Amino acid sequence: MRVGGLAQHLVAARSEDELVAIARDAYAGDDDVLLLGGGSNTIVSDDGFDGTVIQVATRGVERIEGGERIGRPDAVRLRVQAGEPWDGLVALAVRNRWAGIEALSGIPGSVGAAPVQNIGAYGQELSSVLVAVDFLDAATGDVRRMTAAELELGYRTSLLKRGLQGVVVAVELELAQRQDVGAALSEPIAYGQLANALAVDVGTKVSLGELRRTVLSLRASKGMVLDPDDPDSVSAGSFFTNPIVSTQFAHTLPADMPRWPLVPDEPDLVAPLDAAFAEESVAVGLLAEAAVDRERHRAQAESTGPGVKLSAAWLIEHSGIRRGFALPGSGAAISSKHTLAITNRGGASALDVAQLASYVQGRVQAEFGVLLRPEPVLVGLEL
Ligand SMILES: Cc1cc2nc3c(=O)[nH]c(=O)nc-3n(C[C@H](O)[C@H](O)[C@H](O)COP(=O)(O)OP(=O)(O)OC[C@H]3O[C@@H](n4cnc5c(N)ncnc54)[C@H](O)[C@@H]3O)c2cc1C
């Protein structure tokens, strides 16, 4: 977001051994420790961080054998260093005909941060390909393997996001090697807006390259790909998660409000940023029919309980906040492309961002009684 103050100490770790050594030292000391990958989902207060920031700059992708399997046919197992840029990994996968993360194209940030909020977009989530991470536990200094189930991944959350302290040193993923003659095909499309953009039905497979290009162009149209020429991309992505409310409470909300009932064992549905709500409701039914790894979604169902997911974008718009809205004198504004991103229009302070976010929260709560929760990690800031 290009806001925030200075770190008292900043140290970059460029190899796995260096990362482990630096992190062990830092956790054994008295300073507070902050892990930083790309910094795309972190908003630090204007006072900065009074402690040690470890910048994870490790690189490397290797193919490995063995271990437990998620069960996809023709599996390719990868061990990826935490500092690898996420989108570079997606590009590599698409080039190598490895399916499973193509719809996660264009998400900024590092591979090591991806499990923290179980990144997701356009019908795919990290949880469907994540096998395990190598995790340096801040409490013990030991590096241990944590399986995806142990990380308790849910909708934009995990144990790491909920407070487990430590470092994701490396990430193990399982993708599917496409053997198709001709174009290598994607996983079945599970998102109405993406299917529409490709002029196919939900559930269709298209070529990995075409899917990646379409996702990147959809994301760019929403300011969701980092672009120096697009002020709407100076953001932390979606600022609020889609709230999950009880079924009972959902009955009290306006009948025309889009909503997605959560069913245990059903894969997560990522609600859209903008207007295509009706298609998504259709997608829920189709997703329910899709063959998914049920085990993977149990943690989510358990962490949220049965409930109803609402669209944060719809709630914001219908509380009267327009695209481009800014508080008087503030450098922060709602994106001009959709209401879910808060952007830095130049010279914004972290306080400007937090004040606008609090204002949005207040409007939505006053109108609908729903508290929106921030998606980015706030350091030294509270809403
Ligand atoms: C324009 C834009 C679009 C976005 N679109 C999406 C989207 O579609 N879907 C989505 O899910 N997210 C999206 N995001 C959010 C962001 O890209 C992801 O959350 C990403 O995983 C953050 O990676 P990062 O390396 O920048 O994380 P950082 O901001 O550096 O860190 C995020 C959190 O993870 C912790 N962390 C970082 N590295 C490690 C590590 N190795 N071990 C342990 N903890 C670590 C940090 O301490 C912090 O708490 C978007 C952001 C932007 C700016």
The ligand as an SDF file (V2000), in Angstrom:
LIG
                    3D

 53 58  0  0  0  0  0  0  0  0999 V2000
   -3.4380   -6.1630   -5.9230 C   0  0  0  0  0  0  0  0  0  0  0  0
   -3.5820   -7.3260   -4.9570 C   0  0  0  0  0  0  0  0  0  0  0  0
   -4.3950   -8.3850   -5.2730 C   0  0  0  0  0  0  0  0  0  0  0  0
   -4.5380   -9.4690   -4.3940 C   0  0  0  0  0  0  0  0  0  0  0  0
   -5.3560  -10.4980   -4.7430 N   0  0  0  0  0  0  0  0  0  0  0  0
   -5.4870  -11.5530   -3.9020 C   0  0  0  0  0  0  0  0  0  0  0  0
   -6.3320  -12.6520   -4.2410 C   0  0  0  0  0  0  0  0  0  0  0  0
   -6.9380  -12.6810   -5.3120 O   0  0  0  0  0  0  0  0  0  0  0  0
   -6.4560  -13.6690   -3.3720 N   0  0  0  0  0  0  0  0  0  0  0  0
   -5.7720  -13.6900   -2.1820 C   0  0  0  0  0  0  0  0  0  0  0  0
   -5.9290  -14.6480   -1.4370 O   0  0  0  0  0  0  0  0  0  0  0  0
   -4.9690  -12.6650   -1.8390 N   0  0  0  0  0  0  0  0  0  0  0  0
   -4.8070  -11.6050   -2.6580 C   0  0  0  0  0  0  0  0  0  0  0  0
   -4.0160  -10.5560   -2.3070 N   0  0  0  0  0  0  0  0  0  0  0  0
   -3.3220  -10.5870   -1.0260 C   0  0  0  0  0  0  0  0  0  0  0  0
   -1.8570  -11.0670   -1.1040 C   0  0  0  0  0  0  0  0  0  0  0  0
   -1.3970  -11.0800   -2.4090 O   0  0  0  0  0  0  0  0  0  0  0  0
   -1.7110  -12.4650   -0.5290 C   0  0  0  0  0  0  0  0  0  0  0  0
   -2.1710  -12.4810    0.7880 O   0  0  0  0  0  0  0  0  0  0  0  0
   -0.2570  -12.9290   -0.5530 C   0  0  0  0  0  0  0  0  0  0  0  0
   -0.1810  -14.2740   -0.1290 O   0  0  0  0  0  0  0  0  0  0  0  0
    0.6380  -12.0830    0.3260 C   0  0  0  0  0  0  0  0  0  0  0  0
    1.9720  -12.4370    0.0770 O   0  0  0  0  0  0  0  0  0  0  0  0
    3.1450  -11.5190    0.5820 P   0  0  0  0  0  0  0  0  0  0  0  0
    4.4230  -12.2860    0.4250 O   0  0  0  0  0  0  0  0  0  0  0  0
    3.1160  -10.1960   -0.0580 O   0  0  0  0  0  0  0  0  0  0  0  0
    2.7570  -11.4130    2.1260 O   0  0  0  0  0  0  0  0  0  0  0  0
    3.2150  -10.3340    3.2030 P   0  0  0  0  0  0  0  0  0  0  0  0
    2.3310   -9.1390    3.1030 O   0  0  0  0  0  0  0  0  0  0  0  0
    4.6850  -10.1090    3.1550 O   0  0  0  0  0  0  0  0  0  0  0  0
    2.8480  -11.1420    4.5350 O   0  0  0  0  0  0  0  0  0  0  0  0
    1.4960  -11.4580    4.8210 C   0  0  0  0  0  0  0  0  0  0  0  0
    1.4580  -12.1810    6.1720 C   0  0  0  0  0  0  0  0  0  0  0  0
    2.1520  -13.4160    6.0600 O   0  0  0  0  0  0  0  0  0  0  0  0
    3.2540  -13.4550    6.9730 C   0  0  0  0  0  0  0  0  0  0  0  0
    4.3430  -14.1240    6.2720 N   0  0  0  0  0  0  0  0  0  0  0  0
    4.9390  -13.7490    5.1130 C   0  0  0  0  0  0  0  0  0  0  0  0
    5.8680  -14.6530    4.7560 N   0  0  0  0  0  0  0  0  0  0  0  0
    5.8480  -15.6150    5.7100 C   0  0  0  0  0  0  0  0  0  0  0  0
    6.5690  -16.8320    5.9010 C   0  0  0  0  0  0  0  0  0  0  0  0
    7.5110  -17.2560    5.0370 N   0  0  0  0  0  0  0  0  0  0  0  0
    6.3040  -17.5700    7.0010 N   0  0  0  0  0  0  0  0  0  0  0  0
    5.3560  -17.1870    7.8930 C   0  0  0  0  0  0  0  0  0  0  0  0
    4.6280  -16.0460    7.7670 N   0  0  0  0  0  0  0  0  0  0  0  0
    4.8810  -15.2930    6.6650 C   0  0  0  0  0  0  0  0  0  0  0  0
    3.5610  -11.9990    7.3130 C   0  0  0  0  0  0  0  0  0  0  0  0
    4.1720  -11.8710    8.5750 O   0  0  0  0  0  0  0  0  0  0  0  0
    2.1510  -11.4120    7.2890 C   0  0  0  0  0  0  0  0  0  0  0  0
    1.5060  -11.7220    8.4990 O   0  0  0  0  0  0  0  0  0  0  0  0
   -3.8380   -9.4670   -3.1640 C   0  0  0  0  0  0  0  0  0  0  0  0
   -3.0100   -8.3730   -2.8460 C   0  0  0  0  0  0  0  0  0  0  0  0
   -2.8820   -7.3120   -3.7270 C   0  0  0  0  0  0  0  0  0  0  0  0
   -1.9710   -6.1760   -3.3710 C   0  0  0  0  0  0  0  0  0  0  0  0
  1  2  1  0
  2  3  1  0
  2 52  2  0
  3  4  2  0
  4  5  1  0
  4 50  1  0
  5  6  2  0
  6  7  1  0
  6 13  1  0
  7  8  2  0
  7  9  1  0
  9 10  1  0
 10 11  2  0
 10 12  1  0
 12 13  2  0
 13 14  1  0
 14 15  1  0
 14 50  1  0
 15 16  1  0
 16 17  1  0
 16 18  1  0
 18 19  1  0
 18 20  1  0
 20 21  1  0
 20 22  1  0
 22 23  1  0
 23 24  1  0
 24 25  2  0
 24 26  1  0
 24 27  1  0
 27 28  1  0
 28 29  2  0
 28 30  1  0
 28 31  1  0
 31 32  1  0
 32 33  1  0
 33 34  1  0
 33 48  1  0
 34 35  1  0
 35 36  1  0
 35 46  1  0
 36 37  1  0
 36 45  1  0
 37 38  2  0
 38 39  1  0
 39 40  1  0
 39 45  2  0
 40 41  1  0
 40 42  2  0
 42 43  1  0
 43 44  2  0
 44 45  1  0
 46 47  1  0
 46 48  1  0
 48 49  1  0
 50 51  2  0
 51 52  1  0
 52 53  1  0
M  END
$$$$
